[in-house]
Amino acid sequence: MRSGVSSKVFAAGIALAGTSLFAVDATAEGSVLKAMKAELDRSMEVLGDEPVPPYFLSYEITETEGMSAGAQFGALVFSNSSRRRVLDIDLRVGDYGLDNTRPLRGQGGFSFFGTDMVVAPVEDDADAIRALLWHETDKRYKSAMEELTTVKTDVQVTVEAEDKAGDFSREEPSKGMEHARPIEVDLADWEEKVQQYTAPFAAYGDFYEARASFSANVETRWFVNSDGSEIQTSETLYRLFISASTKAEDGMVLPLYKSYIALTPDSLPDDESVARDVANMVETLLALRDAPLVDPYTGPAILSGEASGVFFHEILGHRVEGHRQKLEDEGQTFKKLLNERVLPANFSVHFDPTMTRHGGTDLVGTYRFDNQGIPARRVTVIDKGILKAFLLSRRPIDGFPQSNGHGRKQAGFMTVARQSNLIVEVTDPLTADELKGELLAAIEAEGKAFGLRFEAIQGGFTTTGRFMPNSFNVTPLVVYRVYPDGREELVRGVDLIGTPLTTFSKVAAGDDQIAVFNGTCGAESGGVPVSAASPSILVSQIEVQKKGKSQDRPPLLPAPIGDDRLGFAVY
């Protein structure tokens, strides 16, 4: 993802546009939606009499309600709850072919922060909501008129655009109604749990940070537009995140994370499972302190399911987002490769926001409607190695005139095409042992002293534009050096880097061990939850570079933990 991935939903059937999506009472339209619909109709009617009327208008109010608690070394450091609502308005003047939202040429693409974030009332007060909508719509219309003038001038003074598709797609209206969901946990219980989970780290003097945080959130969205869409959805997300870090003698900071994300509290791990994971974190971090460094290297490697999920997210996912095929300052890596082979014939990749679980793990890139009111749907991007499609919002591109339900954003941002649940499938996969056998064969064939196996991953980032080299960086946490005899050695100090087309062409095989990486992807339209599910893969040639490290020495002052002179006891 362009700004990075950090580890950071609910089964429903999908119906055709224009029909009710949910089994809950679809006639139970709340006062928020009624107020939004009434003001939208009034705005379109009144502004329709202006010399240049809006041809499209949508309102979206997003409410985020949550609670969270965090601890450090066994002690509670915060506990709070929050609730807020944000209003987003999409008002367009001009027409579907050319409107005020068209990016100005040579000015870095979209202006994604078009207006300041607008805070909405948290009470269901129809008069207060309509007053806010009235004032903000008036402001947005006036700025849209100025934008349209600038866009028309820009079109006249710049060269003809390569992509001839218009600025907005015509879509059928969607309707769906769902009641707000409750948060189903007791915060006091989780205050105790996060303290319990971080206490074991306090028994050592080698950890400089050991934290656990828990959050429970429900996001409720109300959406109406002038096409006739009326949508009310509500989704819950529960997250437990444990992190710890130590430092090697050479100053390198060594972090390790464990993240659990679930749609219901029952899907979170029990205390015993978390305790085992914490014990494993302690063992791994202590081993990393003494692990040897790896110098810059090129050669064969295995990426575990989590690592390969991030690998596909960075190399492929961002480069098949629709607007990146349209913007002139984007690298457009895959634009001209449509219907050509980009992966081995037994690899397929699709994005499916309708999925809520895969391989026994919840998928956080799930939603029922995107942020433009388009029903979520599966999109096969690569079929048997052949590139077939792109991810699309309502901004069409040549050859793809309609949205496929991937217009996404964080509240307060403008919508663009974004990833959802990325699923990598391999037909006739190898077993894990067979995949390692292929790695050993590649090491021998290339005369390498070793290969690498990337086990755990922190995240990654990529650049997709023309303004700097197109590249990616995947940040591993746990890496093993694999020797020709099959022996493995824990190592540290490397980042997986490369350029997209070269590295993608080196994908050779996959196994049958599916793993899921859940995280938050940051890009132009803010942070959105995403998932990547993939088997472990063999890449015939990867490149690693040295990881940056601090020049500060480890602490000179001994840790007080376990120091009887200071009266501290080992836990």
BAZATOR-767270 format. One line per field, with one value per residue (C-alpha): residue number from 0; residue in three letters; x, y, z. Coordinates in steps of 0.001 Angstrom, whole numbers. Example, Ala and Ser with C-alpha at 12.3 -4.5 7.8 and 13.67 -1.06 7.14 Angstrom:
BEGIN
n: 0	1
res: ala	ser
east: 12300	13670
north: -4500	-1060
up: 7800	7140
REM end
This chain:
BEGIN
n: 0	1	2	3	4	5	6	7	8	9	10	11	12	13	14	15	16	17	18	19	20	21	22	23	24	25	26	27	28	29	30	31	32	33	34	35	36	37	38	39	40	41	42	43	44	45	46	47	48	49	50	51	52	53	54	55	56	57	58	59	60	61	62	63	64	65	66	67	68	69	70	71	72	73	74	75	76	77	78	79	80	81	82	83	84	85	86	87	88	89	90	91	92	93	94	95	96	97	98	99	100	101	102	103	104	105	106	107	108	109	110	111	112	113	114	115	116	117	118	119	120	121	122	123	124	125	126	127	128	129	130	131	132	133	134	135	136	137	138	139	140	141	142	143	144	145	146	147	148	149	150	151	152	153	154	155	156	157	158	159	160	161	162	163	164	165	166	167	168	169	170	171	172	173	174	175	176	177	178	179	180	181	182	183	184	185	186	187	188	189	190	191	192	193	194	195	196	197	198	199	200	201	202	203	204	205	206	207	208	209	210	211	212	213	214	215	216	217	218	219	220	221	222	223	224	225	226	227	228	229	230	231	232	233	234	235	236	237	238	239	240	241	242	243	244	245	246	247	248	249	250	251	252	253	254	255	256	257	258	259	260	261	262	263	264	265	266	267	268	269	270	271	272	273	274	275	276	277	278	279	280	281	282	283	284	285	286	287	288	289	290	291	292	293	294	295	296	297	298	299	300	301	302	303	304	305	306	307	308	309	310	311	312	313	314	315	316	317	318	319	320	321	322	323	324	325	326	327	328	329	330	331	332	333	334	335	336	337	338	339	340	341	342	343	344	345	346	347	348	349	350	351	352	353	354	355	356	357	358	359	360	361	362	363	364	365	366	367	368	369	370	371	372	373	374	375	376	377	378	379	380	381	382	383	384	385	386	387	388	389	390	391	392	393	394	395	396	397	398	399	400	401	402	403	404	405	406	407	408	409	410	411	412	413	414	415	416	417	418	419	420	421	422	423	424	425	426	427	428	429	430	431	432	433	434	435	436	437	438	439	440	441	442	443	444	445	446	447	448	449	450	451	452	453	454	455	456	457	458	459	460	461	462	463	464	465	466	467	468	469	470	471	472	473	474	475	476	477	478	479	480	481	482	483	484	485	486	487	488	489	490	491	492	493	494	495	496	497	498	499	500	501	502	503	504	505	506	507	508	509	510	511	512	513	514	515	516	517	518	519	520	521	522	523	524	525	526	527	528	529	530	531	532	533	534	535	536	537	538	539	540	541	542	543	544	545	546	547	548	549	550	551	552	553	554	555	556	557	558	559	560	561	562	563	564	565	566	567	568	569	570
res: met	arg	ser	gly	val	ser	ser	lys	val	phe	ala	ala	gly	ile	ala	leu	ala	gly	thr	ser	leu	phe	ala	val	asp	ala	thr	ala	glu	gly	ser	val	leu	lys	ala	met	lys	ala	glu	leu	asp	arg	ser	met	glu	val	leu	gly	asp	glu	pro	val	pro	pro	tyr	phe	leu	ser	tyr	glu	ile	thr	glu	thr	glu	gly	met	ser	ala	gly	ala	gln	phe	gly	ala	leu	val	phe	ser	asn	ser	ser	arg	arg	arg	val	leu	asp	ile	asp	leu	arg	val	gly	asp	tyr	gly	leu	asp	asn	thr	arg	pro	leu	arg	gly	gln	gly	gly	phe	ser	phe	phe	gly	thr	asp	met	val	val	ala	pro	val	glu	asp	asp	ala	asp	ala	ile	arg	ala	leu	leu	trp	his	glu	thr	asp	lys	arg	tyr	lys	ser	ala	met	glu	glu	leu	thr	thr	val	lys	thr	asp	val	gln	val	thr	val	glu	ala	glu	asp	lys	ala	gly	asp	phe	ser	arg	glu	glu	pro	ser	lys	gly	met	glu	his	ala	arg	pro	ile	glu	val	asp	leu	ala	asp	trp	glu	glu	lys	val	gln	gln	tyr	thr	ala	pro	phe	ala	ala	tyr	gly	asp	phe	tyr	glu	ala	arg	ala	ser	phe	ser	ala	asn	val	glu	thr	arg	trp	phe	val	asn	ser	asp	gly	ser	glu	ile	gln	thr	ser	glu	thr	leu	tyr	arg	leu	phe	ile	ser	ala	ser	thr	lys	ala	glu	asp	gly	met	val	leu	pro	leu	tyr	lys	ser	tyr	ile	ala	leu	thr	pro	asp	ser	leu	pro	asp	asp	glu	ser	val	ala	arg	asp	val	ala	asn	met	val	glu	thr	leu	leu	ala	leu	arg	asp	ala	pro	leu	val	asp	pro	tyr	thr	gly	pro	ala	ile	leu	ser	gly	glu	ala	ser	gly	val	phe	phe	his	glu	ile	leu	gly	his	arg	val	glu	gly	his	arg	gln	lys	leu	glu	asp	glu	gly	gln	thr	phe	lys	lys	leu	leu	asn	glu	arg	val	leu	pro	ala	asn	phe	ser	val	his	phe	asp	pro	thr	met	thr	arg	his	gly	gly	thr	asp	leu	val	gly	thr	tyr	arg	phe	asp	asn	gln	gly	ile	pro	ala	arg	arg	val	thr	val	ile	asp	lys	gly	ile	leu	lys	ala	phe	leu	leu	ser	arg	arg	pro	ile	asp	gly	phe	pro	gln	ser	asn	gly	his	gly	arg	lys	gln	ala	gly	phe	met	thr	val	ala	arg	gln	ser	asn	leu	ile	val	glu	val	thr	asp	pro	leu	thr	ala	asp	glu	leu	lys	gly	glu	leu	leu	ala	ala	ile	glu	ala	glu	gly	lys	ala	phe	gly	leu	arg	phe	glu	ala	ile	gln	gly	gly	phe	thr	thr	thr	gly	arg	phe	met	pro	asn	ser	phe	asn	val	thr	pro	leu	val	val	tyr	arg	val	tyr	pro	asp	gly	arg	glu	glu	leu	val	arg	gly	val	asp	leu	ile	gly	thr	pro	leu	thr	thr	phe	ser	lys	val	ala	ala	gly	asp	asp	gln	ile	ala	val	phe	asn	gly	thr	cys	gly	ala	glu	ser	gly	gly	val	pro	val	ser	ala	ala	ser	pro	ser	ile	leu	val	ser	gln	ile	glu	val	gln	lys	lys	gly	lys	ser	gln	asp	arg	pro	pro	leu	leu	pro	ala	pro	ile	gly	asp	asp	arg	leu	gly	phe	ala	val	tyr
east: 0	1228	1444	1883	106	-239	-1897	-4834	-17495	-20332	-22069	-24833	-26300	-25863	-28900	-29252	-29139	-32507	-33559	-33324	-30108	-30779	-33120	-33674	-36634	-35892	-38799	-37399	-35906	-34332	-34645	-31078	-31738	-35116	-33509	-30748	-33211	-35494	-32658	-31136	-34455	-34889	-31306	-31659	-34979	-33796	-30355	-32013	-33223	-29671	-28111	-25687	-27502	-25820	-26294	-25444	-25491	-24810	-24702	-22927	-22850	-20479	-20753	-17862	-18520	-15896	-14110	-10479	-7998	-4242	-1547	2223	4329	1268	-83	-3096	-2114	-5406	-9097	-11654	-14723	-15624	-18379	-18443	-20123	-18596	-20469	-19237	-20831	-20228	-21763	-21058	-21719	-21143	-22091	-21023	-18388	-16756	-17393	-15786	-14014	-11677	-8048	-6059	-3307	248	-777	-310	-3679	-6726	-7202	-8295	-8907	-11418	-13075	-12313	-13698	-17267	-18382	-22077	-24437	-24284	-27954	-30723	-32043	-33556	-33568	-29905	-28898	-30830	-29381	-25863	-26640	-28167	-25157	-22512	-24359	-24458	-20715	-19996	-22080	-20272	-16835	-17948	-18822	-15339	-13771	-15715	-14406	-10841	-11325	-12657	-9707	-7287	-8782	-8302	-4644	-3299	-2657	-5400	-5817	-4877	-7911	-11115	-13580	-15763	-15608	-18559	-20502	-24257	-25394	-28644	-29761	-29263	-31337	-30389	-31324	-29663	-30062	-27069	-25193	-24181	-20664	-20815	-17941	-17331	-14466	-13552	-12861	-10493	-8707	-7729	-6850	-4421	-2631	-2459	-1104	1750	2819	5158	7403	8075	9993	12889	15257	15676	12407	12147	8530	5734	2193	-1237	-4245	-7830	-10476	-14111	-15766	-19050	-19266	-22732	-23173	-26153	-26006	-28393	-27850	-29785	-29890	-32298	-29953	-30860	-28520	-27989	-25305	-23569	-20408	-18489	-14788	-12856	-9084	-6368	-2826	276	3683	7119	10613	14189	17540	20645	24112	24724	21752	19196	15677	13902	10091	7549	3765	757	-2603	-6032	-9077	-12601	-16153	-17530	-15859	-16417	-13969	-11103	-8599	-8945	-6470	-4563	-3944	-2767	-438	1181	1662	3194	5598	6594	7138	9435	11440	11732	12750	15469	16760	16705	19059	21787	20776	23339	22849	22180	24042	22330	21331	19626	18425	15515	13184	9955	7386	4969	1246	1186	4316	3103	-276	1468	3709	641	-1050	1905	3036	-327	-3164	-2381	-1445	-4861	-6822	-8783	-7806	-4126	-4800	-6331	-4032	-1230	1248	775	3157	245	2276	-390	-2554	-1193	-932	-4668	-5320	-1628	87	1498	1688	2126	-946	-1910	-2217	-5471	-6220	-9579	-10878	-14058	-15534	-18517	-16313	-16148	-13853	-11131	-9077	-10764	-9802	-12072	-11471	-11566	-11770	-15442	-18364	-21853	-21888	-18936	-18798	-20651	-23588	-22566	-23150	-19974	-19027	-16220	-13778	-11416	-8309	-6047	-7528	-5111	-2210	-3934	-4725	-8470	-9746	-9150	-10794	-13280	-15171	-17676	-14769	-14689	-11612	-11262	-12866	-14485	-17494	-19085	-18138	-17487	-18095	-14591	-15059	-13780	-12602	-12128	-14705	-13668	-11840	-12824	-13646	-11311	-10881	-9323	-8597	-10867	-10210	-7367	-7475	-4635	-5531	-3123	-4407	-2458	-479	2624	2831	4957	7720	7602	7826	10901	12333	11911	13736	16634	16805	16922	19701	21750	21044	22182	25184	23965	25252	21700	18153	15727	12366	10214	7982	6360	5737	5086	3664	4932	4635	4955	5227	3097	3654	6069	7547	10005	11169	8320	9256	8018	9329	7971	9109	9713	9891	11076	13409	15341	18418	17885	21028	21393	21078	17690	18945	17391	18930	17127	18604	17825	18382	16776	13962	12477	12622	12188	10483	7026	7229	10625	9756	6278	7770	9838	6848	7370	5119	2719	1799	-1464	-976	-3293	-2667	-4402	-2874	-5364	-4445	-5291	-4147	-3319	-3569	-5224	-8685	-7431	-7104	-9390	-9393	-8051	-7194	-4820	-5124	-2404	-481	3275	5037	8459	10034	13004	14813	14256	16398	16944	18625	19980	17389	17953	19134	19635	23141	22243	23733	21509	20730	23732	21606	20620	16911	15422	13503	14938	17491	17319	19325	16372	13818	12258	11219	11100	7479
north: 0	3446	4647	1308	-1671	-2152	-5106	-3824	-8317	-10127	-12565	-11241	-12259	-10026	-8967	-7156	-3373	-1858	-4624	-4969	-6608	-7605	-9893	-7285	-4922	-3072	-698	521	3686	5691	9410	10062	8562	10320	13689	13078	12003	14987	17499	15821	16014	19675	20559	18931	20693	24167	23958	22513	26019	27392	28049	25159	22646	19685	16474	14284	14606	12131	12381	9937	10154	7747	7113	5450	4329	2436	1552	701	-213	-605	-1842	-1816	-4309	-5457	-2014	-251	2899	3964	3138	5191	5279	7530	8374	10696	11262	12646	14005	13498	15191	14365	17128	17185	19829	19359	15930	12281	12925	15981	17336	19351	16349	15699	15881	18768	17595	17839	18704	15355	13723	14071	16657	14094	16484	18572	19980	20029	17138	17972	16768	15851	15751	12464	12760	11717	15269	15713	19519	19698	17214	19041	22403	20993	19425	22668	24794	22328	21645	25350	25641	22548	23752	27104	25453	22902	25732	27208	23768	23172	26414	25430	21924	23268	25652	22831	20651	23443	24147	20608	17785	15275	12661	9075	7694	8809	7499	10048	11202	9311	6163	5717	3089	1581	2678	352	-61	-1820	-1384	-2699	-1655	-351	-3172	-3111	-3589	-6893	-6732	-5450	-2953	-3762	-7374	-6247	-3845	-6917	-8969	-6475	-6199	-9990	-10333	-7852	-8959	-11781	-9279	-7535	-10598	-9719	-6812	-7174	-5641	-1891	-1880	-4350	-3252	-4713	-2802	-3861	-2005	-2693	-539	-330	1730	2728	4411	6240	6912	8525	9813	11477	8193	6927	4848	4561	2534	2019	-452	-1312	-3357	-4349	-5042	-6355	-6111	-7242	-6097	-7151	-5668	-5866	-4822	-5329	-4117	-5924	-4915	-3140	-808	-2463	-2248	-5608	-5412	-8218	-8052	-10291	-9102	-10693	-9288	-10666	-9787	-10987	-11280	-15052	-15290	-13780	-16261	-17429	-16453	-19713	-19220	-15655	-16784	-19303	-16615	-14238	-16973	-17525	-13780	-13711	-16669	-15230	-11751	-13122	-15222	-12242	-10308	-12840	-13652	-12886	-10082	-10803	-8770	-7563	-10663	-11826	-15375	-17754	-17398	-18701	-16218	-17556	-17024	-13765	-12471	-13398	-11776	-8469	-9123	-9435	-6464	-4188	-5442	-6242	-4820	-1122	-1382	-2725	38	1735	5375	4419	3379	6793	9292	10541	10768	7100	4373	2327	-856	-3298	-1096	-2461	-6052	-6773	-10308	-11145	-13621	-12054	-15132	-18882	-20605	-22210	-18837	-16862	-13734	-12232	-9542	-10454	-8068	-10402	-12967	-12769	-15727	-17657	-20506	-20136	-16451	-13406	-11033	-7319	-6126	-7072	-4737	-4946	-1661	482	4194	5085	2811	56	-3525	-5423	-8090	-10482	-9317	-11820	-9826	-12688	-15893	-18788	-16371	-13944	-10349	-9834	-6799	-3829	-2639	141	2906	5066	6738	4697	3868	2857	-536	-562	1780	590	315	-3134	-2121	-1076	2658	3043	5685	6650	9111	12634	11637	11398	7980	6149	2515	523	-3102	-5297	-9012	-10172	-13953	-15836	-19330	-21968	-25030	-28246	-26709	-28291	-29399	-27331	-29947	-30005	-26218	-26282	-28993	-26652	-23940	-26273	-27265	-23596	-22900	-25744	-24818	-21236	-22214	-20107	-20612	-20262	-19132	-17212	-17948	-15041	-16196	-13142	-9740	-6261	-4726	-2835	118	875	3744	3596	6997	8243	10904	8424	4836	2310	-58	-1833	-2606	-5462	-5284	-8711	-9452	-13080	-14395	-17662	-18483	-21864	-23870	-26463	-29306	-27967	-26520	-23177	-20315	-17273	-14034	-10324	-7007	-7259	-5650	-7301	-4848	-4825	-3469	-4843	-6421	-8037	-9502	-10608	-12530	-14580	-16147	-19874	-22036	-22081	-24560	-25565	-23643	-20605	-17729	-14359	-10942	-8363	-4711	-1105	234	3917	5678	8709	8026	7435	4228	1334	-2214	-4843	-8535	-10659	-14462	-16434	-19700	-19708	-19049	-19675	-16684	-17710	-14445	-11787	-8929	-7799	-4708	-3862	-2611	799	779	3130	4233	4417	1755	-451	1080	1690	1523	-2047	-2793	-2887	-6100	-8934	-6684	-7695	-4641	-2500	-4765	-5940	-9549	-11592	-12140
up: 0	-748	2836	4531	5975	9690	11335	12463	8434	8872	6603	4404	1096	-1899	-3865	-7158	-7150	-6412	-4019	-257	882	4466	6302	9014	8662	5431	6057	9377	7926	10751	11372	10165	6756	6508	7242	4697	2016	2604	2408	-656	-2504	-1523	-2526	-5942	-6531	-5488	-7101	-10184	-10979	-11122	-14563	-13930	-11726	-10041	-11992	-8983	-5200	-2395	1382	3660	7455	9204	12918	14732	18276	20210	23392	23983	26680	26732	29079	29301	31260	33173	34088	32572	30649	29084	28933	27071	24889	21993	19552	16560	13211	10020	6987	3425	403	-3241	-5389	-9114	-11733	-15437	-16729	-16633	-19290	-17710	-14239	-11470	-9904	-12854	-11649	-13064	-15389	-14145	-10588	-8880	-9454	-7239	-4543	-2007	862	-1170	1955	5641	7672	8633	12059	12254	15250	17172	18142	15737	15552	12100	12255	13294	10595	7882	8954	8606	5224	3951	4892	3689	423	-335	295	-1768	-4714	-4840	-4730	-7354	-9747	-9340	-9816	-13036	-14530	-13632	-15081	-18390	-18680	-17879	-20621	-23177	-22353	-21883	-24340	-25045	-22318	-23152	-21302	-23027	-20407	-18631	-15037	-13534	-14330	-14516	-12004	-10815	-7319	-4362	-1229	1992	5616	8738	12365	14337	16053	19718	21101	22927	25416	28936	28890	32501	31495	28769	31098	33104	30032	28475	31816	32036	28493	28984	32480	31278	29473	32789	34021	31705	31484	27730	26530	26136	25083	25743	25055	24480	23224	22721	20756	19950	17322	15487	12298	11148	7769	6305	2562	76	-3435	-6228	-8176	-5524	-3344	331	2518	6233	7332	10590	11127	14252	14577	17595	17673	20080	19296	21241	20543	22113	21140	22154	20830	19635	20775	17459	18109	15820	17200	16937	17089	17082	16825	17190	15927	16265	14479	14687	13758	17081	20501	20429	17514	19512	21014	24606	27327	27028	23304	23826	26630	24259	21619	24168	25319	21684	21212	24242	22942	19420	20557	22836	19932	17564	19862	19075	15494	12757	10258	6591	3988	778	-1165	-4338	-4750	-4170	-1214	283	1528	4119	3528	5521	3802	329	1061	1727	-1307	-3587	-1928	-2618	-6023	-7620	-5550	-5726	-9369	-10415	-8673	-11437	-11048	-11343	-14948	-15647	-13968	-16193	-13327	-12374	-13524	-14994	-14538	-15689	-17914	-21211	-19946	-20023	-21341	-21085	-18773	-15625	-13332	-13764	-15257	-11942	-10129	-9935	-7902	-7048	-4719	-2868	-259	170	1973	5761	6519	4751	6114	9503	9849	9682	6768	7591	3978	3982	3333	1856	-88	-1041	-225	-3431	-2634	-5074	-3856	-3029	-5543	-6403	-9090	-10718	-11570	-12672	-14097	-14633	-14823	-17262	-16227	-16734	-14841	-12575	-9344	-10083	-8364	-10237	-12056	-15301	-17340	-20987	-21504	-18055	-17990	-14716	-11052	-9620	-6018	-4966	-4381	-810	1615	5216	6514	5553	2349	-1321	-2772	-5168	-6200	-3373	-2478	-333	371	-1868	-2379	-4082	-5324	-6651	-8478	-7944	-5066	-3588	10	2384	2234	-1561	-1703	525	-1722	-4693	-2742	-1981	-5660	-6689	-4164	-5604	-9233	-8676	-6582	-3660	-135	1187	434	2647	4234	5353	8201	9845	8342	9718	6563	3576	1255	-2419	-4863	-8004	-9620	-12244	-9963	-8430	-9106	-9037	-6243	-3138	328	2436	6056	7622	11335	11325	8601	8338	6308	4615	3819	1021	3548	4703	7988	8979	10970	12391	10994	11181	9515	6055	4096	1006	-1886	-5651	-8722	-9538	-12991	-12468	-9076	-10130	-13037	-10578	-8779	-9369	-7161	-4225	-1499	179	3444	3355	5771	6166	6767	8067	8205	7471	4122	3872	518	-1106	307	3840	5811	4915	6346	3945	3964	1922	1919	192	319	848	-2427	-3925	-5665	-7787	-7179	-4556	-3339	229	1545	4972	7433	8964	12554	15426	16347	20032	22243	24414	27832	30060	33183	34068	34120	37630	36945	39024	40749	44420	45420	44451	46043	42776	42447	39275	38257
REM end
